Amino acid sequence: MKPYPFIFILLLLAAFSGFGDMASAQDVEIRNLSGKVMGVPDGDRLLVRNGKTTETVRIRGVDCPEKGQPFHKEALKFTKEIALNKDVLVLYAGRDPEKRIVGTVLFLDGRNLAYEIVKAGMGWWYQRHAPADQKMKQLHNDAYASRRGLWSLPDPVKPWEWNENKTQKQDKDGKKTAPANVCR
Protein backbone atom coordinates (compact mmCIF):
# COMPACT_ATOMS: atom_id res chain seq x y z
CA MET A 1 0.00 0.00 0.00
CA LYS A 2 1.38 3.43 -0.92
CA PRO A 3 1.81 5.96 1.88
CA TYR A 4 -0.88 8.59 1.87
CA PRO A 5 -0.63 12.01 3.56
CA PHE A 6 -4.19 11.44 4.79
CA ILE A 7 -3.17 8.37 6.76
CA PHE A 8 -0.18 10.19 8.29
CA ILE A 9 -2.43 13.03 9.48
CA LEU A 10 -4.96 10.58 10.92
CA LEU A 11 -2.25 8.67 12.72
CA LEU A 12 -0.96 11.89 14.25
CA LEU A 13 -4.44 12.88 15.36
CA ALA A 14 -5.09 9.42 16.74
CA ALA A 15 -1.81 9.36 18.64
CA PHE A 16 -2.77 12.50 20.53
CA SER A 17 -6.49 11.86 21.00
CA GLY A 18 -6.28 9.16 23.70
CA PHE A 19 -9.37 7.29 22.45
CA GLY A 20 -11.37 8.06 25.57
CA ASP A 21 -13.37 5.48 27.44
CA MET A 22 -12.47 2.21 25.70
CA ALA A 23 -8.68 2.19 25.82
CA SER A 24 -6.90 0.98 28.94
CA ALA A 25 -3.36 0.29 30.03
CA GLN A 26 -3.64 -3.37 28.97
CA ASP A 27 -4.62 -2.31 25.42
CA VAL A 28 -1.22 -0.78 24.69
CA GLU A 29 -0.24 -3.61 22.32
CA ILE A 30 -1.92 -1.90 19.37
CA ARG A 31 -3.17 1.55 18.55
CA ASN A 32 -3.99 1.67 14.85
CA LEU A 33 -4.26 -0.89 12.13
CA SER A 34 -4.12 -0.47 8.38
CA GLY A 35 -4.80 -3.21 5.94
CA LYS A 36 -7.19 -4.80 3.49
CA VAL A 37 -10.68 -6.04 4.37
CA MET A 38 -10.50 -9.75 3.62
CA GLY A 39 -13.86 -10.78 5.03
CA VAL A 40 -17.15 -9.49 6.40
CA PRO A 41 -18.60 -12.05 8.83
CA ASP A 42 -21.35 -9.68 9.95
CA GLY A 43 -22.69 -6.23 9.09
CA ASP A 44 -20.66 -4.63 11.88
CA ARG A 45 -17.53 -6.83 11.85
CA LEU A 46 -14.60 -7.09 9.46
CA LEU A 47 -11.58 -9.29 8.99
CA VAL A 48 -8.67 -6.93 8.27
CA ARG A 49 -5.37 -8.30 6.99
CA ASN A 50 -2.30 -6.38 8.07
CA GLY A 51 0.80 -8.06 6.68
CA LYS A 52 0.59 -11.71 7.74
CA THR A 53 -1.94 -11.09 10.52
CA THR A 54 -5.71 -10.98 10.17
CA GLU A 55 -7.61 -9.19 12.92
CA THR A 56 -11.33 -9.27 13.65
CA VAL A 57 -12.55 -5.68 13.93
CA ARG A 58 -15.84 -4.60 15.50
CA ILE A 59 -16.88 -1.37 13.77
CA ARG A 60 -17.13 1.31 16.46
CA GLY A 61 -20.39 3.21 16.80
CA VAL A 62 -22.73 0.96 14.86
CA ASP A 63 -24.73 -2.19 15.62
CA CYS A 64 -26.26 -4.12 12.73
CA PRO A 65 -29.09 -6.65 12.89
CA GLU A 66 -28.03 -10.08 14.16
CA LYS A 67 -28.36 -13.34 12.27
CA GLY A 68 -32.04 -14.29 12.36
CA GLN A 69 -33.20 -10.67 12.66
CA PRO A 70 -34.94 -8.81 9.85
CA PHE A 71 -32.43 -6.87 7.70
CA HIS A 72 -29.44 -9.00 8.79
CA LYS A 73 -28.82 -10.20 5.23
CA GLU A 74 -29.26 -6.72 3.78
CA ALA A 75 -26.83 -5.17 6.30
CA LEU A 76 -24.29 -7.92 5.65
CA LYS A 77 -24.60 -7.45 1.88
CA PHE A 78 -24.25 -3.67 2.21
CA THR A 79 -21.08 -3.91 4.31
CA LYS A 80 -19.59 -6.49 1.95
CA GLU A 81 -20.31 -4.35 -1.10
CA ILE A 82 -18.81 -1.22 0.39
CA ALA A 83 -15.84 -2.68 2.32
CA LEU A 84 -14.70 -6.07 0.99
CA ASN A 85 -11.22 -5.95 -0.61
CA LYS A 86 -10.83 -2.26 0.29
CA ASP A 87 -7.84 -0.76 2.10
CA VAL A 88 -8.82 0.73 5.45
CA LEU A 89 -7.39 2.42 8.50
CA VAL A 90 -8.74 1.28 11.86
CA LEU A 91 -8.41 3.81 14.66
CA TYR A 92 -8.10 1.61 17.72
CA ALA A 93 -10.53 2.29 20.57
CA GLY A 94 -10.10 -0.90 22.63
CA ARG A 95 -11.26 -4.50 22.71
CA ASP A 96 -14.72 -5.87 23.31
CA PRO A 97 -15.53 -8.76 25.69
CA GLU A 98 -14.85 -11.23 22.84
CA LYS A 99 -11.31 -9.71 22.52
CA ARG A 100 -12.06 -8.25 19.08
CA ILE A 101 -10.55 -4.89 18.19
CA VAL A 102 -13.12 -2.10 18.39
CA GLY A 103 -12.26 0.83 16.17
CA THR A 104 -13.35 3.54 13.81
CA VAL A 105 -12.95 2.19 10.28
CA LEU A 106 -11.93 4.73 7.66
CA PHE A 107 -11.52 4.25 3.93
CA LEU A 108 -8.50 5.86 2.30
CA ASP A 109 -10.77 8.53 0.79
CA GLY A 110 -11.74 9.57 4.35
CA ARG A 111 -15.21 8.03 4.54
CA ASN A 112 -16.21 6.49 7.88
CA LEU A 113 -17.68 2.99 7.43
CA ALA A 114 -19.99 3.27 10.45
CA TYR A 115 -21.41 6.52 9.06
CA GLU A 116 -22.07 4.86 5.71
CA ILE A 117 -23.88 1.94 7.38
CA VAL A 118 -26.07 4.15 9.60
CA LYS A 119 -26.79 6.62 6.78
CA ALA A 120 -28.08 3.73 4.62
CA GLY A 121 -30.32 2.52 7.45
CA MET A 122 -28.45 -0.78 7.78
CA GLY A 123 -27.62 -0.40 11.46
CA TRP A 124 -28.25 1.50 14.66
CA TRP A 125 -26.09 4.18 16.20
CA TYR A 126 -24.49 2.17 19.02
CA GLN A 127 -24.20 4.83 21.69
CA ARG A 128 -22.23 2.56 24.01
CA HIS A 129 -19.24 2.80 21.64
CA ALA A 130 -19.74 6.40 20.47
CA PRO A 131 -21.92 8.31 22.95
CA ALA A 132 -20.82 11.81 21.92
CA ASP A 133 -20.78 11.30 18.15
CA GLN A 134 -23.19 13.99 17.01
CA LYS A 135 -22.71 13.21 13.31
CA MET A 136 -23.67 9.57 13.96
CA LYS A 137 -26.72 10.75 15.89
CA GLN A 138 -27.76 12.98 12.99
CA LEU A 139 -27.26 10.24 10.38
CA HIS A 140 -29.27 7.82 12.55
CA ASN A 141 -32.11 10.34 12.95
CA ASP A 142 -32.09 11.15 9.20
CA ALA A 143 -32.28 7.46 8.24
CA TYR A 144 -35.12 6.94 10.73
CA ALA A 145 -37.06 9.99 9.47
CA SER A 146 -36.62 8.87 5.86
CA ARG A 147 -37.58 5.25 6.66
CA ARG A 148 -34.39 3.98 4.98
CA GLY A 149 -33.29 0.38 5.31
CA LEU A 150 -34.35 -1.29 8.54
CA TRP A 151 -36.38 1.80 9.42
CA SER A 152 -38.88 0.73 6.75
CA LEU A 153 -39.97 -1.99 9.17
CA PRO A 154 -42.95 -1.19 11.40
CA ASP A 155 -41.09 -1.82 14.69
CA PRO A 156 -37.42 -2.83 14.34
CA VAL A 157 -35.79 -4.33 17.44
CA LYS A 158 -32.33 -3.16 18.45
CA PRO A 159 -29.76 -5.97 18.20
CA TRP A 160 -28.74 -5.67 21.86
CA GLU A 161 -32.38 -6.03 22.92
CA TRP A 162 -32.88 -8.93 20.50
CA ASN A 163 -29.83 -10.69 21.97
CA GLU A 164 -31.11 -10.09 25.49
CA ASN A 165 -34.55 -11.50 24.60
CA LYS A 166 -32.93 -14.47 22.87
CA THR A 167 -30.83 -15.41 25.89
CA GLN A 168 -33.77 -15.04 28.27
CA LYS A 169 -36.12 -17.34 26.35
CA GLN A 170 -36.03 -20.99 27.32
CA ASP A 171 -38.06 -23.98 26.24
CA LYS A 172 -39.74 -26.43 28.62
CA ASP A 173 -36.47 -28.39 29.00
CA GLY A 174 -34.56 -25.28 30.04
CA LYS A 175 -32.72 -24.92 26.73
CA LYS A 176 -32.32 -21.45 25.30
CA THR A 177 -34.46 -20.70 22.25
CA ALA A 178 -34.97 -17.74 19.94
CA PRO A 179 -37.73 -15.32 20.89
CA ALA A 180 -41.05 -15.90 19.17
CA ASN A 181 -41.89 -12.35 18.12
CA VAL A 182 -39.05 -9.91 18.49
CA CYS A 183 -39.94 -7.69 15.57
CA ARG A 184 -43.54 -6.53 15.64
C-alpha positions as CSV (number, residue, x, y, z in Angstrom):
1,M,0.0,0.0,0.0
2,K,1.4,3.4,-0.9
3,P,1.8,6.0,1.9
4,Y,-0.9,8.6,1.9
5,P,-0.6,12.0,3.6
6,F,-4.2,11.4,4.8
7,I,-3.2,8.4,6.8
8,F,-0.2,10.2,8.3
9,I,-2.4,13.0,9.5
10,L,-5.0,10.6,10.9
11,L,-2.2,8.7,12.7
12,L,-1.0,11.9,14.3
13,L,-4.4,12.9,15.4
14,A,-5.1,9.4,16.7
15,A,-1.8,9.4,18.6
16,F,-2.8,12.5,20.5
17,S,-6.5,11.9,21.0
18,G,-6.3,9.2,23.7
19,F,-9.4,7.3,22.4
20,G,-11.4,8.1,25.6
21,D,-13.4,5.5,27.4
22,M,-12.5,2.2,25.7
23,A,-8.7,2.2,25.8
24,S,-6.9,1.0,28.9
25,A,-3.4,0.3,30.0
26,Q,-3.6,-3.4,29.0
27,D,-4.6,-2.3,25.4
28,V,-1.2,-0.8,24.7
29,E,-0.2,-3.6,22.3
30,I,-1.9,-1.9,19.4
31,R,-3.2,1.5,18.5
32,N,-4.0,1.7,14.8
33,L,-4.3,-0.9,12.1
34,S,-4.1,-0.5,8.4
35,G,-4.8,-3.2,5.9
36,K,-7.2,-4.8,3.5
37,V,-10.7,-6.0,4.4
38,M,-10.5,-9.8,3.6
39,G,-13.9,-10.8,5.0
40,V,-17.2,-9.5,6.4
41,P,-18.6,-12.0,8.8
42,D,-21.4,-9.7,10.0
43,G,-22.7,-6.2,9.1
44,D,-20.7,-4.6,11.9
45,R,-17.5,-6.8,11.8
46,L,-14.6,-7.1,9.5
47,L,-11.6,-9.3,9.0
48,V,-8.7,-6.9,8.3
49,R,-5.4,-8.3,7.0
50,N,-2.3,-6.4,8.1
51,G,0.8,-8.1,6.7
52,K,0.6,-11.7,7.7
53,T,-1.9,-11.1,10.5
54,T,-5.7,-11.0,10.2
55,E,-7.6,-9.2,12.9
56,T,-11.3,-9.3,13.7
57,V,-12.6,-5.7,13.9
58,R,-15.8,-4.6,15.5
59,I,-16.9,-1.4,13.8
60,R,-17.1,1.3,16.5
61,G,-20.4,3.2,16.8
62,V,-22.7,1.0,14.9
63,D,-24.7,-2.2,15.6
64,C,-26.3,-4.1,12.7
65,P,-29.1,-6.7,12.9
66,E,-28.0,-10.1,14.2
67,K,-28.4,-13.3,12.3
68,G,-32.0,-14.3,12.4
69,Q,-33.2,-10.7,12.7
70,P,-34.9,-8.8,9.9
71,F,-32.4,-6.9,7.7
72,H,-29.4,-9.0,8.8
73,K,-28.8,-10.2,5.2
74,E,-29.3,-6.7,3.8
75,A,-26.8,-5.2,6.3
76,L,-24.3,-7.9,5.7
77,K,-24.6,-7.4,1.9
78,F,-24.2,-3.7,2.2
79,T,-21.1,-3.9,4.3
80,K,-19.6,-6.5,2.0
81,E,-20.3,-4.3,-1.1
82,I,-18.8,-1.2,0.4
83,A,-15.8,-2.7,2.3
84,L,-14.7,-6.1,1.0
85,N,-11.2,-6.0,-0.6
86,K,-10.8,-2.3,0.3
87,D,-7.8,-0.8,2.1
88,V,-8.8,0.7,5.5
89,L,-7.4,2.4,8.5
90,V,-8.7,1.3,11.9
91,L,-8.4,3.8,14.7
92,Y,-8.1,1.6,17.7
93,A,-10.5,2.3,20.6
94,G,-10.1,-0.9,22.6
95,R,-11.3,-4.5,22.7
96,D,-14.7,-5.9,23.3
97,P,-15.5,-8.8,25.7
98,E,-14.8,-11.2,22.8
99,K,-11.3,-9.7,22.5
100,R,-12.1,-8.2,19.1
101,I,-10.5,-4.9,18.2
102,V,-13.1,-2.1,18.4
103,G,-12.3,0.8,16.2
104,T,-13.4,3.5,13.8
105,V,-12.9,2.2,10.3
106,L,-11.9,4.7,7.7
107,F,-11.5,4.2,3.9
108,L,-8.5,5.9,2.3
109,D,-10.8,8.5,0.8
110,G,-11.7,9.6,4.4
111,R,-15.2,8.0,4.5
112,N,-16.2,6.5,7.9
113,L,-17.7,3.0,7.4
114,A,-20.0,3.3,10.4
115,Y,-21.4,6.5,9.1
116,E,-22.1,4.9,5.7
117,I,-23.9,1.9,7.4
118,V,-26.1,4.1,9.6
119,K,-26.8,6.6,6.8
120,A,-28.1,3.7,4.6
121,G,-30.3,2.5,7.5
122,M,-28.4,-0.8,7.8
123,G,-27.6,-0.4,11.5
124,W,-28.3,1.5,14.7
125,W,-26.1,4.2,16.2
126,Y,-24.5,2.2,19.0
127,Q,-24.2,4.8,21.7
128,R,-22.2,2.6,24.0
129,H,-19.2,2.8,21.6
130,A,-19.7,6.4,20.5
131,P,-21.9,8.3,22.9
132,A,-20.8,11.8,21.9
133,D,-20.8,11.3,18.2
134,Q,-23.2,14.0,17.0
135,K,-22.7,13.2,13.3
136,M,-23.7,9.6,14.0
137,K,-26.7,10.8,15.9
138,Q,-27.8,13.0,13.0
139,L,-27.3,10.2,10.4
140,H,-29.3,7.8,12.6
141,N,-32.1,10.3,12.9
142,D,-32.1,11.2,9.2
143,A,-32.3,7.5,8.2
144,Y,-35.1,6.9,10.7
145,A,-37.1,10.0,9.5
146,S,-36.6,8.9,5.9
147,R,-37.6,5.2,6.7
148,R,-34.4,4.0,5.0
149,G,-33.3,0.4,5.3
150,L,-34.4,-1.3,8.5
151,W,-36.4,1.8,9.4
152,S,-38.9,0.7,6.8
153,L,-40.0,-2.0,9.2
154,P,-42.9,-1.2,11.4
155,D,-41.1,-1.8,14.7
156,P,-37.4,-2.8,14.3
157,V,-35.8,-4.3,17.4
158,K,-32.3,-3.2,18.5
159,P,-29.8,-6.0,18.2
160,W,-28.7,-5.7,21.9
161,E,-32.4,-6.0,22.9
162,W,-32.9,-8.9,20.5
163,N,-29.8,-10.7,22.0
164,E,-31.1,-10.1,25.5
165,N,-34.5,-11.5,24.6
166,K,-32.9,-14.5,22.9
167,T,-30.8,-15.4,25.9
168,Q,-33.8,-15.0,28.3
169,K,-36.1,-17.3,26.4
170,Q,-36.0,-21.0,27.3
171,D,-38.1,-24.0,26.2
172,K,-39.7,-26.4,28.6
173,D,-36.5,-28.4,29.0
174,G,-34.6,-25.3,30.0
175,K,-32.7,-24.9,26.7
176,K,-32.3,-21.4,25.3
177,T,-34.5,-20.7,22.2
178,A,-35.0,-17.7,19.9
179,P,-37.7,-15.3,20.9
180,A,-41.0,-15.9,19.2
181,N,-41.9,-12.3,18.1
182,V,-39.0,-9.9,18.5
183,C,-39.9,-7.7,15.6
184,R,-43.5,-6.5,15.6
